[in-house]
Amino acid sequence: MATAKELHELTVDDLRRRADELRQALFQDRLKLRTGTLDSPAERTRHRRDLARVLTVLTQKEKAAQKAKA
């Protein structure tokens, strides 16, 4: 996944799209965990952290846009 610096270069729409993709990946990981087919639990942790990183950058960009309007 991208670093926070790389995420800052993306548009808000791209960040929202990436957050949706990561939510889907987490859902799939949850299903695999319940069925016992999850290959690597570390992958689930990585998806969770990546989602948090994307949401953090998205929130920062939205707050900056609101400040710019005001």
N, C-alpha and C positions, 0 to 999 in steps of 0.2 A: 504494500500500500504506500501511498504517498506520505511524505513528511508534512508537517504543518506548514512549512515554507512553501511547498509545492501546492498545497491546498489553497493558500491565500491567493494564488494566481488564477484559480478557477472562478467562474461566474457563480452567482447564487443559484441559477437553474442547474448548473452542473453539480453543485454541491448537494442540492436536493435530490437529484437523480442518483448520485452516489450513495446518499443516505438510504434511499429506498432499496437500492441493490444490496446494501449491507444488512438491512432489516430482513430482506428475503433470505440472504445467506444465513443469518442467525436463526430464522425459522426452520430452515432446512437442517441446520446443525442440531437444533432442539429435537426435531423428528428423528434424526439419525441417532442421537443420544438415547432416546427412549426405545428405539428398536434395536439398539446394540450394534449398529453398523458405522458408528462414528470412528473414523480412522485415527484422527489425531485431536485430542482435546485441546491442544495448544492452538489449533486452527480456530476453535470457537472463541478462545480468549483473544486471539488476534482480531477477529471480526468485531468483538465487543469494543476493543480499544480503538480500532479504526473508526467505528461508528461514533464513538465519543469524540474523537479528534475532528471528524467532519462536522458534527453538530456544534462543537465549540467554535470552529472557524465560521460556520454559517451564522451563529448568533452574533459573533463579533462584527461580521459584515452587515447584518441587519441593523444592529445598533448604530454603526457608523453611518449608515444610510439615513436613519431617523435623525441623527444629530445634524447631518448635512441639510436636511429639510428644514429643521428648526432654526 
